[in-house]
């Protein structure tokens, strides 16, 4: 039997299935692998990529039109830190709602 005659096995599931007892993967800013805010460390861990690649992408995007800075700031505000339930933006919105009542 040739190796080409064998049918490839299906890829493993991307995440935990229903009822597996595991919680789904969650995008968070890293509290251990951080240079500024932990954003690149968290994105790198989530995607399975070295955080240095993410940092370089932010720098390149900054020099090409300045979008790297905007994306970095948006990620910092919208992605919660590891262990936190809410992002900075969510905390701000919740605090504003509490004042208006």
Secondary structure, DSSP 4 states (H G I P E B T S, - for coil): --TTTSPPPPPPPSSPPTTSSPPPP---B-SSS-SSSSHHHHHHHHHTS-HHHHHHHHHHHHHTTTHHHHHHHHHHHHSPBTT-SS-HHHHHHHHHHHHH-
